[in-house]
């Protein structure tokens, strides 16, 4: 499972991405995982990242791809 999170001082997403890091306890139930996936997908979906820098769009696309793959394996 791929989680978009913050590790110590290293942030996966860019500042202002409006993403709340999740703990493992937040992802225990399937419904919570699906809800977190939908929220994360809205942040990094290619249709919603056109206003970002090329580097941020690249990061968002890779995260979106990883989330999509992980969700496909979960289902």
DAPEFEN-V130528 format. One line per field, one symbol per residue. psi: psi as a letter, one per 30 degrees, with the letter a starting at -180 (. if undefined). burial: 1 if it has 16 or more other ideal C-beta (glycine too) atoms within 10 Angstrom, else 0. Layout:
# DAPEFEN-V130528
psi=???
burial=???
This chain:
# DAPEFEN-V130528
psi=kkkjlkjcfkkellkgfhkjkkleffhekeeeeeeeeeeeeeegkefggfglleeeeeeeeeeeeeeeeeeeee.
burial=001100000000100010100100000000001001100100110000100100010011001101100010000
